[in-house]
């Protein structure tokens, strides 16, 4: 199976990511996932495409740190983070995060923490392409 | 040689993704920021993060080494 932390152009398969998690330990009692996908509307405008750009080497290193920290902080058994860097259209997958733990509370907390931290710490930017033009996205809390 | 990278909205303002400066002993991060600011006035006003060799740096007086890689980055918006 692929590395647990990846930046890639191509789409990912949630089932494959979850199967890889489950294969890592039979002590897993719960897996919480977050799937980020592209919307066709933002800030009052139609969005036809979203284009991503990353400082690839730093982003990957930061995502690996983030995973390690989450595993330690929430006593996760395993975790996966996959972010696409390409141009996507409405409905397309953007990011997948999964946290596996013995119990659900740690899985939920770890998953939430990873996506929140990713948005703050990982050097990736998105540009929305609308019928009116293009604009870099201002981060949301 | 000091390699300077620009990404996303910062790259759009600068009009390029990469440039380089000759390294000089004693050169600091502030010196490079000043040079870029002089070449592209206003371009760095949206910079929220600066990384040297892929590590985020807050001390602008950081002494640079030859072949360092500096990145000027706006607020992240991944996810």
Backbone of each chain as ProteinMPNN parsed JSONL, in Angstrom:
{"seq_chain_A": "XXXXXXXXXXXXXXXXXXXXXXXXXXXXXXXXXXXXXXXXXXXXXXXXXXXXXXXXXXXXXXXXXXXXXXXXXXXXXXXXXXXXXXXXXXXXXXXXXXXXXXXXXXXXXXXXXXXXXXXXXXXXXXXXXXXXXXXXXXXXX", "coords_chain_A": {"N_chain_A": [[0.863, -1.193, 0.0], [0.364, 2.337, -0.435], [2.377, 5.065, 0.873], [1.604, 6.358, 4.174], [1.338, 9.084, 4.366], [0.811, 11.435, 1.959], [1.274, 13.532, -0.938], [-0.385, 14.161, -3.837], [-1.278, 14.157, -7.334], [-3.298, 12.599, -8.439], [-6.55, 11.122, -7.831], [-7.75, 9.646, -4.748], [-8.591, 6.56, -3.075], [-10.968, 6.072, -0.714], [-11.71, 3.668, 0.525], [-9.486, 2.053, 0.102], [-7.547, 3.374, 1.568], [-8.586, 3.119, 4.129], [-8.586, 0.36, 4.373], [-5.847, -0.078, 4.42], [-5.198, 1.105, 6.829], [-6.603, -0.577, 8.604], [-5.225, -2.884, 8.234], [-2.954, -2.423, 9.581], [-3.172, -2.845, 12.315], [-4.796, -4.98, 14.645], [-5.923, -4.103, 16.884], [-7.414, -1.925, 16.519], [-10.321, -0.118, 17.205], [-11.916, 1.812, 16.258], [-12.305, 4.035, 13.505], [-11.933, 7.274, 12.478], [-12.81, 9.522, 9.915], [-11.998, 12.219, 7.676], [-13.162, 13.804, 4.858], [-12.301, 16.062, 2.533], [-13.82, 17.998, 0.061], [-14.416, 19.485, -3.201], [-16.299, 22.473, -3.594], [-19.027, 23.983, -5.431], [-19.592, 26.572, -5.045], [-18.738, 29.553, -3.432], [-18.208, 32.074, -1.058], [-20.298, 33.602, -2.1], [-20.036, 33.295, -4.827], [-20.096, 31.493, -7.923], [-18.113, 28.627, -8.385], [-15.931, 27.279, -10.644], [-13.625, 25.751, -10.903], [-10.982, 24.54, -8.768], [-7.72, 25.305, -8.036], [-4.73, 23.918, -6.884], [-1.699, 24.628, -5.136], [1.52, 23.79, -3.904], [4.235, 23.952, -1.557], [6.028, 21.586, -2.046], [8.05, 19.785, -0.821], [8.347, 20.81, 1.773], [5.718, 20.779, 2.617], [5.099, 18.057, 2.63], [6.889, 17.135, 4.572], [5.921, 18.512, 6.792], [3.35, 17.457, 6.99], [3.975, 14.831, 7.637], [5.143, 15.237, 10.147], [2.949, 16.208, 11.479], [1.244, 13.966, 11.469], [2.769, 12.212, 13.058], [2.745, 13.635, 15.462], [0.02, 13.644, 16.038], [-0.495, 10.918, 16.415], [0.964, 10.464, 18.709], [-0.118, 12.388, 20.518], [-2.858, 11.743, 20.724], [-2.866, 9.1, 21.236], [-3.142, 7.389, 19.031], [-3.531, 4.502, 16.943], [-2.837, 4.372, 14.348], [-2.54, 6.526, 11.456], [-3.586, 8.404, 8.589], [-2.836, 10.69, 5.969], [-3.763, 12.298, 3.118], [-3.297, 14.475, 0.48], [-4.465, 16.124, -2.331], [-2.806, 17.775, -5.0], [-3.576, 19.605, -7.47], [-5.764, 20.444, -10.197], [-9.119, 20.743, -9.437], [-12.633, 19.933, -9.793], [-16.077, 20.73, -8.966], [-17.238, 18.597, -6.433], [-15.131, 16.872, -6.597], [-12.583, 14.993, -4.887], [-10.415, 16.328, -2.356], [-8.854, 16.266, 0.057], [-7.92, 13.702, 2.352], [-8.277, 12.404, 5.525], [-7.509, 10.198, 8.104], [-8.002, 8.691, 11.242], [-7.041, 6.193, 13.407], [-7.959, 4.363, 16.241], [-8.098, 2.785, 19.519], [-10.513, 3.37, 20.676], [-13.515, 5.349, 20.031], [-13.477, 8.096, 20.803], [-10.829, 9.06, 20.847], [-10.191, 8.648, 18.178], [-11.993, 10.375, 16.811], [-11.193, 12.862, 17.935], [-8.477, 12.975, 17.208], [-8.625, 12.967, 14.426], [-10.036, 15.339, 13.847], [-8.237, 17.193, 14.925], [-6.015, 16.84, 13.241], [-6.909, 17.755, 10.665], [-7.522, 20.39, 11.284], [-4.996, 21.361, 12.092], [-3.533, 20.879, 9.784], [-4.56, 22.798, 8.054], [-3.535, 25.087, 9.207], [-0.771, 24.75, 9.226], [0.416, 23.534, 6.991], [2.085, 24.12, 3.987], [0.189, 24.79, 1.591], [-1.754, 26.092, -1.014], [-4.872, 27.37, -2.243], [-6.569, 28.223, -5.217], [-9.418, 29.752, -6.415], [-11.278, 29.326, -9.32], [-13.44, 31.226, -11.056], [-16.396, 32.254, -12.94], [-16.029, 34.952, -13.069], [-13.365, 35.37, -12.784], [-10.091, 34.655, -11.345], [-9.112, 33.825, -7.998], [-7.054, 33.8, -5.146], [-7.6, 31.851, -2.265], [-8.711, 33.098, 0.822], [-7.737, 32.122, 3.995], [-9.95, 30.109, 6.001], [-11.247, 29.975, 9.341]], "CA_chain_A": [[0.0, 0.0, 0.0], [1.1, 3.594, -0.5], [2.795, 5.702, 2.126], [0.45, 6.887, 4.898], [1.245, 10.534, 4.161], [1.133, 11.655, 0.546], [0.742, 14.621, -1.756], [-0.463, 13.55, -5.156], [-2.233, 14.757, -8.275], [-4.408, 11.71, -8.727], [-7.556, 10.896, -6.792], [-7.467, 8.541, -3.83], [-9.749, 5.708, -2.782], [-11.126, 6.007, 0.74], [-11.734, 2.262, 0.962], [-8.113, 1.53, 0.099], [-6.847, 4.001, 2.7], [-9.109, 2.514, 5.359], [-8.089, -1.03, 4.411], [-4.439, -0.015, 4.833], [-5.212, 1.369, 8.274], [-7.056, -1.77, 9.318], [-4.186, -3.912, 8.114], [-1.8, -2.078, 10.423], [-3.349, -3.315, 13.688], [-6.109, -5.569, 14.958], [-6.41, -3.475, 18.109], [-8.23, -0.766, 16.142], [-11.742, -0.259, 17.505], [-12.658, 2.852, 15.555], [-11.575, 4.88, 12.549], [-12.653, 8.499, 12.107], [-12.243, 10.059, 8.676], [-12.461, 13.495, 7.141], [-12.975, 13.923, 3.408], [-12.527, 17.417, 2.028], [-14.108, 17.959, -1.373], [-14.563, 20.798, -3.832], [-17.657, 23.019, -3.702], [-19.239, 24.769, -6.655], [-20.045, 27.894, -4.639], [-17.932, 30.028, -2.311], [-18.215, 33.53, -0.863], [-21.304, 34.218, -2.959], [-19.711, 33.176, -6.253], [-19.965, 30.149, -8.477], [-16.713, 28.215, -8.56], [-15.896, 26.228, -11.664], [-12.483, 24.871, -10.612], [-10.064, 24.972, -7.712], [-6.364, 24.904, -8.375], [-3.881, 23.852, -5.684], [-0.254, 24.736, -5.277], [2.162, 23.434, -2.632], [5.687, 23.878, -1.392], [5.898, 20.143, -1.897], [8.933, 19.107, 0.128], [8.03, 21.274, 3.133], [4.355, 20.337, 2.936], [5.143, 16.626, 2.967], [7.577, 17.006, 5.864], [5.028, 19.021, 7.834], [2.266, 16.477, 7.135], [4.516, 13.678, 8.374], [5.271, 15.672, 11.547], [1.585, 16.31, 11.993], [0.771, 12.6, 11.734], [3.498, 11.693, 14.227], [2.251, 14.338, 16.647], [-1.353, 13.188, 16.315], [-0.416, 9.555, 16.959], [1.456, 10.578, 20.079], [-1.019, 13.218, 21.34], [-4.173, 11.118, 20.923], [-2.631, 7.663, 21.362], [-3.725, 6.7, 17.874], [-2.807, 3.305, 16.508], [-2.296, 4.695, 13.021], [-3.222, 7.667, 10.84], [-3.214, 8.641, 7.192], [-3.159, 12.02, 5.444], [-3.512, 12.372, 1.675], [-3.786, 15.754, -0.069], [-4.241, 16.272, -3.769], [-2.36, 19.079, -5.499], [-3.924, 19.542, -8.885], [-6.963, 21.265, -10.396], [-10.306, 19.904, -9.231], [-13.94, 20.507, -10.079], [-17.058, 20.492, -7.904], [-17.466, 17.199, -6.094], [-13.881, 16.09, -6.583], [-11.883, 14.867, -3.606], [-9.23, 17.172, -2.15], [-7.998, 15.787, 1.146], [-8.461, 12.601, 3.148], [-7.577, 12.206, 6.795], [-8.112, 9.123, 8.89], [-7.357, 8.418, 12.527], [-7.46, 4.896, 13.946], [-7.646, 4.26, 17.665], [-8.819, 1.693, 20.178], [-11.873, 3.828, 20.966], [-13.957, 6.387, 19.11], [-13.18, 9.472, 21.21], [-9.481, 9.403, 20.382], [-10.219, 8.693, 16.709], [-12.639, 11.637, 16.422], [-10.362, 14.004, 18.338], [-7.255, 12.988, 16.408], [-8.974, 13.324, 13.046], [-10.357, 16.771, 13.857], [-7.001, 17.931, 15.193], [-5.14, 16.793, 12.062], [-7.349, 18.647, 9.583], [-7.362, 21.774, 11.752], [-3.568, 21.691, 12.071], [-3.096, 20.918, 8.381], [-4.93, 24.102, 7.481], [-2.691, 26.125, 9.789], [0.674, 24.489, 9.197], [0.964, 22.893, 5.784], [2.149, 25.121, 2.915], [-0.61, 24.504, 0.401], [-2.652, 27.224, -1.296], [-5.882, 27.071, -3.263], [-7.069, 29.344, -6.014], [-10.724, 29.446, -7.002], [-11.497, 29.843, -10.669], [-14.866, 31.527, -11.18], [-16.685, 32.91, -14.229], [-15.569, 36.352, -12.99], [-11.905, 35.429, -12.719], [-9.43, 33.764, -10.397], [-8.741, 34.475, -6.742], [-6.507, 32.937, -4.085], [-8.548, 31.747, -1.152], [-8.307, 33.559, 2.145], [-8.01, 30.994, 4.9], [-11.092, 30.114, 6.921], [-10.888, 29.373, 10.635]], "C_chain_A": [[0.892, 1.233, 0.0], [1.504, 4.081, 0.882], [1.578, 6.3, 2.835], [0.277, 8.399, 4.767], [1.693, 10.819, 2.736], [0.556, 12.968, 0.031], [0.739, 14.078, -3.171], [-1.475, 14.286, -6.029], [-3.488, 13.903, -8.372], [-5.359, 11.561, -7.541], [-7.117, 9.733, -5.904], [-8.752, 7.752, -3.614], [-9.866, 5.573, -1.268], [-11.072, 4.564, 1.236], [-10.325, 1.681, 1.053], [-7.329, 2.102, 1.275], [-7.298, 3.353, 4.014], [-8.626, 1.066, 5.489], [-6.633, -1.055, 4.87], [-4.329, 0.25, 6.328], [-5.554, 0.095, 9.039], [-6.005, -2.871, 9.29], [-3.026, -3.655, 9.071], [-1.941, -2.592, 11.85], [-4.738, -3.912, 13.874], [-6.637, -5.074, 16.299], [-7.317, -2.287, 17.807], [-9.7, -1.046, 16.433], [-12.577, 0.792, 16.797], [-11.756, 3.644, 14.64], [-12.457, 6.074, 12.229], [-11.989, 9.066, 10.866], [-12.8, 11.434, 8.38], [-12.159, 13.489, 5.647], [-13.293, 15.358, 3.018], [-12.768, 17.343, 0.535], [-14.447, 19.346, -1.894], [-16.033, 21.199, -3.916], [-17.785, 23.828, -4.986], [-19.649, 26.205, -6.333], [-19.227, 28.322, -3.431], [-17.988, 31.546, -2.26], [-19.165, 34.223, -1.849], [-21.03, 34.098, -4.446], [-19.743, 31.716, -6.671], [-18.488, 29.845, -8.658], [-16.681, 27.074, -9.567], [-14.749, 25.244, -11.413], [-11.711, 25.422, -9.424], [-8.692, 24.412, -8.043], [-5.49, 24.969, -7.126], [-2.414, 23.984, -6.055], [0.372, 24.431, -3.917], [3.661, 23.666, -2.705], [5.923, 22.415, -1.018], [6.75, 19.509, -0.816], [8.613, 19.522, 1.563], [6.653, 20.779, 3.555], [4.361, 18.863, 3.362], [5.808, 16.411, 4.33], [6.651, 17.436, 7.002], [3.869, 18.05, 8.063], [2.744, 15.237, 7.885], [4.678, 14.007, 9.856], [3.913, 15.676, 12.218], [1.021, 14.928, 12.347], [1.44, 12.039, 12.973], [2.972, 12.329, 15.513], [0.862, 13.852, 17.034], [-1.339, 11.801, 16.944], [0.006, 9.611, 18.42], [0.433, 11.266, 20.989], [-2.328, 12.506, 21.686], [-4.084, 9.589, 21.092], [-3.345, 6.897, 20.231], [-2.894, 5.458, 17.567], [-2.199, 3.517, 15.125], [-3.074, 5.901, 12.49], [-2.732, 7.828, 9.414], [-3.666, 10.036, 6.776], [-2.79, 12.037, 3.958], [-4.109, 13.677, 1.157], [-3.477, 15.791, -1.555], [-3.745, 17.684, -4.08], [-2.488, 19.017, -7.01], [-5.063, 20.536, -9.087], [-8.178, 20.356, -10.299], [-11.571, 20.682, -9.579], [-14.905, 20.115, -8.965], [-17.286, 18.997, -7.692], [-16.205, 16.363, -6.021], [-13.29, 16.052, -5.173], [-10.669, 15.783, -3.552], [-8.299, 16.55, -1.112], [-8.712, 14.671, 1.901], [-7.605, 12.445, 4.397], [-8.287, 11.101, 7.543], [-7.286, 8.886, 10.144], [-7.929, 7.122, 13.072], [-7.021, 4.792, 15.394], [-8.392, 3.07, 18.252], [-10.279, 2.075, 20.396], [-12.211, 5.083, 20.163], [-13.523, 7.792, 19.507], [-11.81, 9.908, 20.682], [-9.451, 9.518, 18.863], [-10.845, 10.004, 16.222], [-11.73, 12.829, 16.714], [-9.109, 14.115, 17.471], [-7.519, 13.424, 14.978], [-9.24, 14.822, 12.944], [-9.092, 17.615, 14.022], [-6.125, 17.959, 13.936], [-5.613, 17.716, 10.945], [-7.223, 20.106, 10.009], [-5.899, 22.212, 11.68], [-3.048, 21.779, 10.634], [-3.38, 22.29, 7.778], [-4.032, 25.227, 7.989], [-1.219, 25.981, 9.407], [1.252, 24.009, 7.874], [0.92, 23.868, 4.596], [1.508, 24.659, 1.602], [-1.562, 25.688, 0.237], [-3.655, 26.805, -2.354], [-6.351, 28.361, -3.932], [-8.392, 28.927, -6.623], [-10.844, 30.109, -8.364], [-13.003, 29.993, -10.846], [-15.126, 32.156, -12.555], [-16.196, 34.354, -14.249], [-14.05, 36.476, -12.956], [-11.367, 34.487, -11.66], [-9.088, 34.523, -9.125], [-8.179, 33.446, -5.776], [-7.449, 32.988, -2.903], [-7.925, 32.275, 0.134], [-8.681, 32.475, 3.134], [-9.227, 31.205, 5.782], [-10.653, 29.526, 8.25], [-11.349, 27.927, 10.708]], "O_chain_A": [[2.054, 1.162, 0.398], [1.04, 3.582, 1.907], [0.621, 6.707, 2.176], [-0.802, 8.93, 5.028], [2.814, 10.487, 2.35], [-0.483, 13.444, 0.487], [1.761, 13.585, -3.65], [-2.393, 14.941, -5.537], [-4.604, 14.421, -8.385], [-5.0, 11.843, -6.398], [-6.238, 8.949, -6.262], [-9.848, 8.216, -3.928], [-8.976, 5.028, -0.615], [-10.452, 4.282, 2.261], [-10.014, 0.917, 1.967], [-6.54, 1.397, 1.904], [-6.482, 3.08, 4.895], [-8.299, 0.609, 6.584], [-6.229, -1.945, 5.618], [-3.47, -0.312, 7.007], [-4.877, -0.264, 10.003], [-5.913, -3.684, 10.21], [-2.22, -4.545, 9.341], [-0.934, -2.762, 12.538], [-5.723, -3.412, 13.332], [-7.658, -5.552, 16.793], [-7.917, -1.708, 18.714], [-10.26, -2.048, 15.989], [-13.801, 0.684, 16.739], [-10.593, 3.895, 14.953], [-13.587, 5.917, 11.767], [-10.762, 9.093, 10.764], [-13.915, 11.774, 8.773], [-11.037, 13.203, 5.23], [-14.429, 15.81, 3.159], [-12.006, 16.699, -0.186], [-14.729, 20.263, -1.122], [-16.896, 20.39, -4.259], [-16.795, 24.292, -5.552], [-20.009, 26.968, -7.229], [-19.042, 27.537, -2.501], [-17.837, 32.221, -3.278], [-18.862, 35.299, -2.364], [-21.715, 34.729, -5.251], [-19.454, 30.82, -5.878], [-17.709, 30.717, -9.042], [-17.317, 26.038, -9.374], [-14.883, 24.05, -11.677], [-11.778, 26.611, -9.116], [-8.526, 23.218, -8.294], [-5.51, 25.962, -6.398], [-1.957, 23.532, -7.105], [-0.198, 24.783, -2.885], [4.27, 23.586, -3.772], [6.005, 22.059, 0.157], [6.235, 18.77, 0.023], [8.608, 18.685, 2.466], [6.446, 20.407, 4.71], [3.706, 18.482, 4.332], [5.344, 15.605, 5.137], [6.608, 16.792, 8.05], [3.451, 17.842, 9.202], [1.999, 14.661, 8.677], [4.392, 13.176, 10.719], [3.745, 15.221, 13.349], [0.399, 14.752, 13.395], [0.781, 11.461, 13.837], [2.778, 11.65, 16.521], [0.565, 13.671, 18.215], [-2.08, 11.535, 17.89], [-0.532, 8.891, 19.261], [0.152, 10.791, 22.09], [-2.844, 12.644, 22.794], [-5.097, 8.889, 21.09], [-4.042, 5.909, 20.46], [-1.71, 5.385, 17.895], [-1.18, 2.918, 14.781], [-4.132, 6.249, 13.013], [-1.613, 7.441, 9.074], [-4.733, 10.503, 7.174], [-1.634, 11.815, 3.597], [-5.29, 13.952, 1.371], [-2.352, 15.52, -1.974], [-4.211, 18.661, -3.493], [-1.644, 18.465, -7.716], [-5.297, 21.386, -8.228], [-8.263, 19.335, -10.981], [-11.573, 21.911, -9.649], [-14.588, 19.273, -8.125], [-17.497, 18.241, -8.64], [-16.206, 15.273, -5.449], [-13.484, 16.972, -4.379], [-9.985, 15.993, -4.554], [-7.114, 16.336, -1.369], [-9.932, 14.688, 2.069], [-6.378, 12.367, 4.328], [-9.516, 11.069, 7.61], [-6.056, 8.88, 10.116], [-9.144, 6.966, 13.186], [-5.877, 5.089, 15.739], [-9.203, 2.431, 17.582], [-11.172, 1.232, 20.316], [-11.324, 5.786, 19.68], [-13.228, 8.608, 18.634], [-11.666, 11.003, 20.137], [-8.766, 10.384, 18.318], [-10.304, 10.665, 15.336], [-11.522, 13.691, 15.86], [-8.728, 15.208, 17.052], [-6.73, 14.163, 14.389], [-8.722, 15.491, 12.05], [-8.909, 18.623, 13.339], [-5.554, 18.998, 13.607], [-4.793, 18.398, 10.332], [-6.862, 20.963, 9.202], [-5.609, 23.328, 11.248], [-2.229, 22.64, 10.31], [-2.543, 22.864, 7.081], [-3.797, 26.206, 7.281], [-0.506, 26.976, 9.28], [2.464, 24.077, 7.669], [-0.144, 24.377, 4.242], [2.172, 24.214, 0.667], [-2.101, 26.212, 1.211], [-3.354, 26.004, -3.24], [-6.503, 29.41, -3.306], [-8.489, 27.882, -7.268], [-10.549, 31.293, -8.531], [-13.747, 29.013, -10.793], [-14.187, 32.544, -13.25], [-15.971, 34.92, -15.319], [-13.514, 37.576, -13.085], [-12.087, 33.632, -11.142], [-8.807, 35.721, -9.166], [-8.741, 32.365, -5.602], [-8.021, 34.03, -2.584], [-6.789, 31.953, 0.484], [-9.802, 31.968, 3.118], [-9.502, 32.311, 6.247], [-9.774, 28.665, 8.283], [-11.135, 27.261, 11.72]]}, "seq_chain_B": "XXXXXXXXXXXXXXXXXXXXXXXXXXXXXXXXXXXXXXXXXXXXXXXXXXXXXXXXXXXXXXXXXXXXXXXXXXXXXXX", "coords_chain_B": {"N_chain_B": [[25.355, 30.802, -3.172], [22.078, 31.985, -2.717], [18.945, 30.645, -2.704], [15.752, 31.694, -3.58], [12.362, 31.2, -3.039], [9.03, 31.553, -4.251], [5.576, 31.281, -3.621], [2.169, 30.524, -4.605], [-0.09, 33.153, -3.91], [1.948, 34.99, -3.393], [3.871, 34.46, -5.319], [2.42, 35.234, -7.556], [2.307, 37.997, -7.166], [4.991, 38.696, -7.26], [5.658, 37.804, -9.731], [7.225, 35.798, -10.538], [8.56, 32.535, -9.742], [10.887, 31.87, -8.579], [14.104, 33.003, -7.562], [17.544, 34.061, -7.321], [20.28, 34.967, -5.182], [23.633, 36.149, -4.877], [25.648, 34.69, -2.404], [26.858, 36.196, 0.565], [29.246, 36.389, 3.134], [27.977, 36.724, 6.432], [25.514, 37.521, 5.7], [22.046, 38.05, 6.329], [18.697, 36.823, 6.993], [17.014, 38.992, 7.014], [18.396, 40.733, 5.317], [17.996, 39.547, 2.823], [15.234, 39.689, 2.631], [14.961, 42.431, 2.51], [16.224, 42.997, 0.071], [14.513, 41.664, -1.723], [12.181, 43.058, -1.219], [12.883, 45.572, -2.165], [13.156, 45.067, -4.865], [10.627, 44.188, -5.563], [8.322, 46.023, -4.705], [5.954, 45.974, -2.112], [5.268, 43.369, -2.573], [5.826, 41.596, -0.561], [4.05, 42.122, 1.402], [1.948, 40.458, 1.909], [3.074, 38.286, 2.954], [3.109, 35.773, 5.303], [4.513, 33.732, 6.388], [7.86, 32.667, 6.658], [10.301, 30.538, 5.466], [13.34, 28.841, 6.027], [15.342, 26.641, 4.471], [13.187, 24.875, 4.565], [12.211, 25.084, 7.133], [10.185, 26.83, 9.339], [10.817, 30.208, 10.091], [11.216, 32.694, 12.55], [12.949, 34.605, 13.405], [14.309, 37.277, 12.01], [16.869, 38.093, 11.874], [18.384, 35.932, 11.445], [21.35, 34.287, 10.6], [22.484, 33.539, 7.39], [23.479, 30.721, 5.378], [25.665, 29.653, 2.745], [24.006, 28.395, -0.13], [21.541, 28.156, 1.082], [17.953, 27.77, 1.186], [15.276, 29.829, 0.751], [11.913, 30.505, 1.509], [9.113, 32.445, 0.724], [5.948, 32.921, 1.974], [2.392, 33.162, 1.733], [-0.548, 33.179, 3.897], [-1.63, 29.894, 4.597], [-3.888, 27.784, 2.708], [-4.808, 25.237, 2.365], [-6.502, 22.007, 2.29]], "CA_chain_B": [[24.102, 31.213, -3.808], [20.867, 31.865, -1.908], [17.793, 30.388, -3.582], [14.535, 32.263, -2.995], [11.172, 30.624, -3.668], [7.748, 32.217, -4.017], [4.46, 30.365, -3.888], [0.783, 30.984, -4.572], [-0.347, 34.574, -4.12], [3.201, 35.755, -3.374], [4.461, 34.275, -6.657], [1.656, 36.068, -8.491], [2.702, 39.396, -6.988], [6.386, 38.876, -7.681], [5.699, 37.557, -11.171], [8.068, 34.633, -10.8], [8.513, 31.556, -8.657], [12.208, 31.583, -8.018], [15.213, 33.863, -7.934], [18.698, 33.743, -6.48], [21.228, 36.035, -4.867], [24.963, 35.683, -4.475], [25.831, 34.641, -0.949], [27.979, 36.957, 1.129], [29.377, 36.077, 4.56], [27.292, 37.672, 7.316], [24.18, 37.822, 5.162], [20.944, 37.589, 7.187], [17.388, 36.696, 6.354], [16.517, 40.354, 6.826], [19.051, 41.298, 4.124], [17.334, 39.003, 1.623], [13.877, 40.263, 2.584], [15.12, 43.818, 2.068], [16.524, 42.972, -1.371], [13.287, 41.293, -2.457], [11.257, 44.178, -1.053], [13.306, 46.67, -3.05], [12.907, 44.664, -6.252], [9.183, 44.011, -5.785], [7.675, 46.756, -3.607], [4.603, 45.54, -1.748], [5.018, 41.937, -2.816], [5.959, 40.812, 0.659], [3.082, 42.556, 2.418], [1.033, 39.356, 2.214], [3.849, 37.141, 3.466], [2.835, 35.445, 6.715], [5.469, 32.723, 6.846], [9.137, 32.582, 5.95], [11.006, 29.298, 5.807], [14.711, 28.663, 5.553], [15.567, 25.189, 4.346], [11.915, 24.2, 4.884], [11.834, 25.274, 8.536], [9.63, 28.166, 9.532], [11.744, 31.052, 10.853], [10.632, 33.936, 13.055], [14.039, 35.549, 13.672], [14.764, 37.811, 10.718], [18.321, 38.313, 11.931], [19.044, 34.633, 11.253], [22.48, 34.295, 9.673], [22.297, 32.55, 6.323], [24.637, 29.982, 4.881], [25.649, 29.47, 1.294], [23.09, 27.356, -0.63], [20.257, 28.115, 1.79], [16.731, 27.94, 0.386], [14.328, 30.655, 1.504], [10.577, 30.54, 0.886], [8.193, 33.471, 1.206], [4.641, 32.282, 1.805], [1.176, 33.763, 2.29], [-1.29, 32.249, 4.758], [-1.955, 28.645, 3.906], [-5.329, 27.596, 2.501], [-5.045, 23.875, 1.916], [-7.592, 21.281, 2.936]], "C_chain_B": [[22.936, 31.007, -2.839], [19.687, 31.722, -2.865], [16.538, 30.894, -2.882], [13.329, 31.749, -3.769], [9.926, 31.424, -3.293], [6.635, 31.245, -4.402], [3.135, 31.118, -3.905], [0.642, 32.472, -4.808], [0.919, 35.422, -4.113], [3.875, 35.652, -4.751], [3.734, 35.131, -7.69], [2.088, 37.518, -8.403], [4.113, 39.666, -7.488], [6.51, 38.686, -9.196], [6.666, 36.455, -11.541], [8.07, 33.737, -9.563], [9.847, 31.376, -7.965], [13.199, 32.647, -8.466], [16.399, 33.501, -7.042], [19.56, 34.982, -6.294], [22.581, 35.404, -4.578], [25.054, 35.711, -2.956], [27.023, 35.506, -0.554], [28.062, 36.623, 2.617], [28.715, 37.161, 5.413], [25.89, 38.023, 6.856], [23.096, 37.262, 6.091], [19.662, 37.453, 6.365], [16.807, 38.084, 6.077], [17.114, 40.983, 5.571], [18.334, 40.829, 2.853], [15.927, 39.587, 1.491], [13.945, 41.705, 2.078], [15.366, 43.874, 0.555], [15.263, 42.675, -2.183], [12.277, 42.442, -2.392], [11.589, 45.349, -1.958], [12.984, 46.349, -4.505], [11.409, 44.61, -6.568], [8.416, 44.704, -4.651], [6.254, 46.247, -3.363], [4.367, 44.062, -1.865], [5.046, 41.131, -1.527], [4.927, 41.186, 1.729], [2.106, 41.437, 2.786], [1.78, 38.129, 2.744], [3.576, 36.957, 4.951], [3.851, 34.472, 7.279], [6.727, 32.802, 5.985], [9.817, 31.3, 6.409], [12.419, 29.357, 5.25], [14.996, 27.166, 5.604], [14.38, 24.396, 4.902], [11.544, 24.23, 6.357], [11.35, 26.709, 8.715], [10.529, 28.968, 10.482], [11.034, 32.331, 11.283], [11.697, 35.014, 13.268], [14.625, 36.04, 12.349], [16.259, 38.114, 10.707], [19.094, 37.009, 11.76], [20.174, 34.762, 10.225], [22.291, 33.186, 8.638], [23.612, 31.858, 5.993], [24.522, 29.841, 3.367], [24.765, 28.269, 0.952], [21.808, 27.203, 0.191], [19.102, 28.343, 0.816], [15.711, 28.684, 1.236], [12.99, 30.661, 0.766], [9.741, 31.628, 1.55], [6.773, 33.001, 0.911], [3.516, 33.098, 2.432], [0.503, 32.74, 3.196], [-1.72, 31.031, 3.958], [-3.476, 28.499, 3.757], [-5.63, 26.209, 1.944], [-6.237, 23.254, 2.632], [-8.906, 21.493, 2.239]], "O_chain_B": [[22.833, 29.954, -2.21], [19.463, 32.574, -3.725], [16.29, 30.559, -1.723], [13.275, 31.847, -4.995], [9.791, 31.904, -2.167], [6.743, 30.496, -5.373], [2.993, 32.187, -3.311], [1.179, 33.007, -5.779], [0.961, 36.468, -4.761], [4.384, 36.642, -5.276], [4.359, 35.687, -8.593], [2.222, 38.198, -9.42], [4.396, 40.718, -8.061], [7.342, 39.312, -9.852], [6.905, 36.203, -12.721], [7.637, 34.139, -8.483], [9.922, 30.792, -6.884], [13.145, 33.13, -9.596], [16.255, 32.713, -6.107], [19.571, 35.899, -7.115], [22.667, 34.273, -4.099], [24.588, 36.651, -2.312], [28.047, 35.543, -1.236], [27.033, 36.581, 3.292], [28.869, 38.355, 5.153], [25.164, 38.741, 7.544], [23.212, 36.139, 6.58], [19.568, 37.902, 5.223], [16.19, 38.315, 5.038], [16.417, 41.687, 4.84], [18.099, 41.611, 1.932], [15.484, 39.933, 0.396], [13.088, 42.141, 1.31], [14.783, 44.7, -0.147], [14.978, 43.333, -3.184], [11.608, 42.756, -3.377], [10.697, 46.035, -2.457], [12.594, 47.224, -5.278], [10.978, 44.937, -7.673], [7.918, 44.04, -3.742], [5.461, 46.11, -4.294], [3.39, 43.539, -1.33], [4.372, 40.107, -1.412], [4.933, 40.629, 2.827], [1.505, 41.469, 3.859], [1.187, 37.071, 2.953], [3.784, 37.867, 5.753], [4.036, 34.389, 8.494], [6.668, 32.978, 4.768], [9.895, 31.021, 7.605], [12.655, 29.857, 4.15], [14.898, 26.528, 6.652], [14.544, 23.398, 5.602], [10.662, 23.488, 6.79], [12.008, 27.664, 8.304], [10.945, 28.475, 11.531], [10.341, 32.969, 10.49], [11.379, 36.202, 13.307], [15.342, 35.312, 11.663], [16.842, 38.363, 9.652], [20.315, 36.983, 11.911], [19.974, 35.279, 9.126], [21.978, 32.045, 8.979], [24.697, 32.355, 6.294], [23.434, 29.903, 2.796], [24.776, 27.258, 1.654], [21.073, 26.232, 0.017], [19.243, 29.0, -0.215], [15.331, 28.223, 2.312], [12.947, 30.806, -0.456], [9.671, 31.718, 2.776], [6.426, 32.72, -0.236], [3.667, 33.652, 3.521], [0.92, 31.584, 3.262], [-2.12, 31.133, 2.798], [-4.245, 29.018, 4.566], [-6.565, 26.021, 1.165], [-6.889, 23.887, 3.463], [-9.925, 20.948, 2.664]]}, "name": "protein", "num_of_chains": 2, "seq": "XXXXXXXXXXXXXXXXXXXXXXXXXXXXXXXXXXXXXXXXXXXXXXXXXXXXXXXXXXXXXXXXXXXXXXXXXXXXXXXXXXXXXXXXXXXXXXXXXXXXXXXXXXXXXXXXXXXXXXXXXXXXXXXXXXXXXXXXXXXXXXXXXXXXXXXXXXXXXXXXXXXXXXXXXXXXXXXXXXXXXXXXXXXXXXXXXXXXXXXXXXXXXXXXXXXXXXXXXXXX"}
